């Protein structure tokens, strides 16, 4: 994720996108996938819509195990 952020901040978008795809393919239940699943909740301007999205993700959260 550090490399993805570095490339994105230095305007090397194609490289960042490529690393995104590779990370999602290798770690489909990883931190990046979980962040992408949570994104619409935080981007929602309507609190009712955000709550619906949150509840929907609640059923899918088991797909993203928390590792220590």
PyMOL commands that set and color helices and strands:
alter all, ss='L'
color gray80, all
select helices_A, chain A and resi 2-9+13-26+31-43+47-63
alter helices_A, ss='H'
color red, helices_A
deselect
rebuild
show_as cartoon
